[in-house]
Amino acid sequence: MLRELLINKAKLLLILLLVGVLAAIRGFEDQLFYDPFSFYFKSDYLSKAFPDFDALHLLLSMGLRYWFNTAISLAIIFILFSDAALTKFAAVLYLFFFVILVIALFLLLRFSDAGNNFLLFNIRRFLIQPLLLLLFVPAFYYQKQKDKK
C-alpha cells in the first residue's frame, strides 16, 4: 500500500513537472518561436489583413512547437495510463492530426485572404497549444473504464 502511494506521488509530481514544461513553452513562446500571427490574433484581427510572414519559417516553427508539445503530451499519457500500446496509438493520432493541420494551415495561408482568419486562428491554436492532450486524456480514461466492465 505504501509503495503504491509513493509510486502515485512520483507519477503526480512527474505529471506536474511536465505540465509546468508545457506552461513554460507557452510562457516563453515569443522568445522561442517565430509567429507573427501571435500579435495579429491579439489585436482586432477580424478587420485586418494577414501580417507579413515567412511561410517556411512559420511552418517550421509551428511544427517544432507542435512536436515539443506532442512529446510532452505523450509522456503525460504514458505516465497516466502506463500503456505502451495506447501511447503508440496516441502518437499515430498526433502524426495524423499534424499532417492534416499543416496542410490546412498551408492552404489557408497560401490561397486564402483575411476572410478566413477565424479558421486560421483555430488551426493555428491546435498546432501551437496542447489541446489534443485535453481531448485524448478523457477519451482514453473513458475507454479504459469501459474496458474494465
C-alpha positions as CSV (number, residue, x, y, z in Angstrom):
1,M,0.0,0.0,0.0
2,L,2.8,2.4,1.0
3,R,4.7,1.5,-2.2
4,E,1.7,2.2,-4.4
5,L,1.1,5.6,-2.7
6,L,4.8,6.6,-3.3
7,I,4.5,5.5,-6.9
8,N,1.4,7.5,-7.3
9,K,3.0,10.6,-5.7
10,A,6.0,10.2,-8.0
11,K,3.7,10.0,-11.0
12,L,1.8,13.1,-9.9
13,L,5.0,15.0,-9.4
14,L,6.3,14.0,-12.8
15,I,3.0,15.0,-14.5
16,L,3.0,18.3,-12.7
17,L,6.6,18.9,-13.9
18,L,5.6,18.1,-17.5
19,V,2.6,20.4,-17.3
20,G,5.0,23.0,-16.0
21,V,7.1,22.5,-19.1
22,L,4.1,22.9,-21.3
23,A,3.3,26.1,-19.4
24,A,6.9,27.3,-19.9
25,I,6.7,26.7,-23.6
26,R,3.5,28.8,-23.6
27,G,5.0,31.5,-21.4
28,F,8.2,31.9,-23.5
29,E,6.6,31.4,-26.9
30,D,7.5,34.8,-28.2
31,Q,11.2,34.3,-27.4
32,L,11.3,30.6,-28.6
33,F,9.2,30.6,-31.7
34,Y,8.6,32.7,-34.8
35,D,4.9,33.5,-35.0
36,P,3.8,36.9,-36.4
37,F,0.2,35.7,-36.0
38,S,0.6,35.8,-32.3
39,F,0.4,39.6,-32.2
40,Y,-2.1,39.6,-35.1
41,F,-4.6,37.5,-33.2
42,K,-4.2,39.6,-30.0
43,S,-5.4,42.6,-32.0
44,D,-8.6,43.3,-33.9
45,Y,-7.8,40.6,-36.4
46,L,-11.3,40.4,-37.9
47,S,-10.8,43.7,-39.7
48,K,-7.1,43.4,-40.6
49,A,-5.2,41.7,-43.4
50,F,-2.7,39.0,-42.6
51,P,0.6,40.2,-41.3
52,D,3.8,39.8,-43.4
53,F,5.4,36.4,-42.7
54,D,8.0,34.0,-43.9
55,A,5.9,30.9,-44.7
56,L,8.7,28.3,-44.4
57,H,10.0,29.8,-41.1
58,L,6.4,29.9,-39.8
59,L,5.7,26.3,-40.7
60,L,9.0,25.0,-39.3
61,S,8.5,27.0,-36.1
62,M,4.9,25.8,-35.6
63,G,6.0,22.2,-36.4
64,L,8.7,22.4,-33.9
65,R,6.4,23.7,-31.2
66,Y,3.8,21.0,-32.1
67,W,6.3,18.2,-31.7
68,F,7.6,19.7,-28.4
69,N,4.1,19.7,-27.1
70,T,3.5,16.2,-28.5
71,A,6.5,14.7,-26.9
72,I,5.5,16.1,-23.5
73,S,1.8,15.1,-24.0
74,L,2.8,11.5,-25.0
75,A,4.9,11.4,-21.8
76,I,1.9,12.5,-19.8
77,I,-0.3,9.9,-21.5
78,F,2.2,7.2,-20.8
79,I,2.6,8.2,-17.1
80,L,-1.2,8.4,-16.6
81,F,-2.1,5.1,-18.3
82,S,1.1,3.0,-18.2
83,D,0.1,1.5,-21.5
84,A,2.7,1.5,-24.4
85,A,0.1,0.4,-27.0
86,L,-2.2,3.3,-26.0
87,T,0.8,5.7,-26.2
88,K,1.7,4.5,-29.6
89,F,-1.9,4.9,-30.7
90,A,-1.8,8.5,-29.4
91,A,1.4,9.1,-31.3
92,V,-0.2,7.9,-34.5
93,L,-3.1,10.2,-33.9
94,Y,-0.8,13.1,-33.2
95,L,1.0,12.4,-36.5
96,F,-2.3,12.2,-38.4
97,F,-3.5,15.5,-36.9
98,F,-0.2,17.2,-37.6
99,V,-0.4,16.3,-41.3
100,I,-4.0,17.4,-41.6
101,L,-3.5,20.6,-39.7
102,V,-0.3,21.6,-41.5
103,I,-1.9,21.0,-44.9
104,A,-4.9,23.1,-43.9
105,L,-2.7,25.8,-42.5
106,F,-0.6,25.9,-45.7
107,L,-3.6,26.1,-47.9
108,L,-5.2,28.8,-45.8
109,L,-2.1,30.9,-45.8
110,R,-1.4,30.4,-49.5
111,F,-4.8,30.6,-51.1
112,S,-6.9,32.5,-48.6
113,D,-7.4,36.0,-47.5
114,A,-8.1,37.5,-44.1
115,G,-11.8,36.5,-44.5
116,N,-10.9,33.0,-43.2
117,N,-9.0,34.3,-40.2
118,F,-11.2,32.5,-37.7
119,L,-10.5,29.2,-39.3
120,L,-6.8,30.1,-39.4
121,F,-7.0,31.1,-35.7
122,N,-8.3,27.6,-34.7
123,I,-6.0,25.6,-36.9
124,R,-3.0,27.6,-35.5
125,R,-4.3,27.0,-32.0
126,F,-4.4,23.2,-32.4
127,L,-0.8,23.4,-33.8
128,I,0.7,25.5,-31.1
129,Q,-1.2,24.5,-27.9
130,P,-1.5,21.0,-26.4
131,L,-5.3,20.9,-27.0
132,L,-5.2,17.3,-28.2
133,L,-3.9,16.3,-24.8
134,L,-7.1,17.8,-23.3
135,L,-9.1,15.7,-25.7
136,F,-7.2,12.5,-25.5
137,V,-6.9,12.1,-21.7
138,P,-10.6,12.0,-21.0
139,A,-11.3,9.8,-24.1
140,F,-8.6,7.3,-23.1
141,Y,-9.8,7.3,-19.5
142,Y,-13.3,6.6,-20.6
143,Q,-12.1,3.8,-22.8
144,K,-10.1,2.3,-20.0
145,Q,-13.1,2.4,-17.7
146,K,-15.3,0.9,-20.3
147,D,-12.8,-1.9,-20.9
148,K,-12.8,-2.8,-17.2
149,K,-16.5,-3.5,-17.2
